[in-house]
C-alpha cells in the first residue's frame, strides 16, 4: 500500500514524564492516550487521523461525523460539526486544527463482523471465545492483569469470554461468550442486546 504506520506510545510518554500514570483501583491509561495522540498529530503536522469508532458504541459518538473537526487544542465541539449532506465532506480547516475521520461510524457491530467474514479477514484469537482468568467489577468482566489493582473482595476465576473491542485492558470489559468463530459471533450479536 505504500503507507507508513506512526505509533504514539503511552508507555514511552510515561517513561519520559509527558504523562503521569494513575494509581489505585480505578486507574486507567485510557485518558492518557489523548495527550499522546495530540502530540503525535502535532509532530507529524497531520491534517487527519483515522479512527475506528462507531456511533452504536456509546451515546457521545452518536454526534460524531465522518469528518469530525477538532480545534487547535484537539477539542471536539458537537455544535461546530459540519453538515455531511449527500456524503459530501467539508475538509476545510485552519492551521493547527485537524480531523478525526471515522469511515465506519455508520456501521454496527454486526456490520463489522459480516464484513470480516465476507473479506475472510484473519483476526487474533482474543476476539473469539476463550478461557482466561477474570474478575467482575461493578458488573463488568475484566481480565486479571498486573495493570489492574483488585479490591480485596474481587475474586479471580476462570471464565469463558471474548472481547467486543480490544484496547486499554484497564477499562475494556469482556463478555461471557461461547462464540469461537466469526459465524458464531454473528449469530451471538444478531440475537443479543447489550
N, C-alpha and C positions, 0 to 999 in steps of 0.2 A: 504493500500500500504506500510505501514511502513516507510513513509518518514516524514521529519520534515521541515517545511517551516521557512526559516530565512528571516526576513524583515529588510531592512535598511530604516530608516525613514528620509526623507528630513527635516521634521519639527523638529525632535529631533536633527538633525545636526545643524539646525539654532539655536535652543534653547541653545545648548552647545557651540556655536560660531565656529564650524568647518567650516561652510559656511556662506556667507552673502547674504541675500535675496535682489534681485534687487527691485528698486522702480521706479515708473513712468508708462507712458502709454504702453510701450512695455516690461514691466517687465515679466520675466518668470522664473519658477522654473526648467524648463526642463534641463538646463545645470548643475544645482546643483546635479542632480541625478548621474552624473559621479563620483564625489568625494565620494558620499555615497556608490555607488556600489563598487568602488575600495577599500574603507575602509572595507566593509563587506567581500569582497573576501580575503583581507589580514588577517583579524581577523580569518576567518574560514579556512585559508590555503587551499582554494578550487582550484582544477585544472580547473574547468569549471563552467560556468553559462549558464543556458538555457535562450534563448530569443525567442520571437515570431515574429521577423522581417521577412518580405517577400521582395523579390527582386523587386516586382512590386510597392512597396510603394514609393520609391524615387531613383533617379539615383545613389547615393552613395552606396546604399545597393545592387545594381546590381553586384558589385565587391566582395561582401561578399561570403564566402564559408560556407558549413555546419559547419565545424570546423574552426572558424575564430580566427587565432592566435593573441594574444596580448603580447607585450613585457613586461619587468619588470616594466615599468611605466604605463601599461594599454593601451598603444597606439597601434593603428592599422595601418599597412602599407600595402596597396594593393599589392605592389611589393614583399612582403615577404610571401604572402599566398601560401600554399602548393597545388599542384595539387590534384584533387579528382577524379582520373580515376576509372571507373567501380565501383563507390561508395565505394572505399577504402579510409579510412581517416587516416592521419598521426597525431597521438596524442602526438608525442614526443615534450617535452618542457624542458626548463631549469628552475632552481629554480627561483621562483618569477614571472614566466610567467604563463599565463592561456589562456584558450579558451573561446570564446562565441560560444555556439552551437545553431544553428538555424535550428531545424528539419523541419520547414515548409517553408524554404526560397524559394523553388521552386514552392510553391503553389501560386495561385492567390486569390484575394478576393472572386471570385466565387467558387473556390475550397473549401475555408474555410466554406462558407455558405452551400454548398452542403454536406460537411462532418457533419456539425452541424445538418442538417436536417436528414441525414441518421442515425446518432447516437442518435437522439432525445435529444440533449443537452439543458438543461434549461439555459436561459440567463436572465440577468437583463433587465428590461424594457427600460433602457437608450439606448440600441442598436436599439430599434424599434421606429417608428414614434410616436411623442408625441408633445403636445403643451408646450411651455416654453417661458420665457422672454429671448429675444436675441437682439443683435445689430450687424450691419455689419461694419467691419473694413477692409479697403483695399481689399474688395471683399470677405472676409471670414466672415461667420456667427459664432459669438461667443456667448456663454451663458452668460447672465448677472450674475455677481458674485461679491462678496466683494473682491475677489482676483485680479480683473481686474479694473484698473483705466480707466474710459471712458473719451474721449475727449469731449469738450463742444458740438461739432456738432453731436456726436453719440447719436442716439435716440433709446431707448429700445422699442421694440414692441413684441407682442405675435406672435410666428411663429410655424408652424408645421415642426419639424425637426427630424433627427436621427443622431447618431454619427457613423461614419465608424470605428472609433477606440476610445478607451477610455484611457485617460492618463491625462497629465497636462492640466487642463481646461484653462490655460492662453494662450495656443498655439494649442489646439485641436479644430478644427473647426467642425461645424455641416453642414449638407446639408439639403436643402428643400426636404421633402420626405413624402409620404403618406403610405409607406410600414410598416405595423404594424404586420407582421408575417415573419417567415423565408422564406416562399414561396413568399411573396410579395417582400422581399429583393432580392431573387434570380432573380425574374422577372426584378426588377429595375436594378440590377447590370448587367444582361445579355443584357440589351438594352440601357445602358447609358455609355457614355465615360466621364471620369472625368480627 
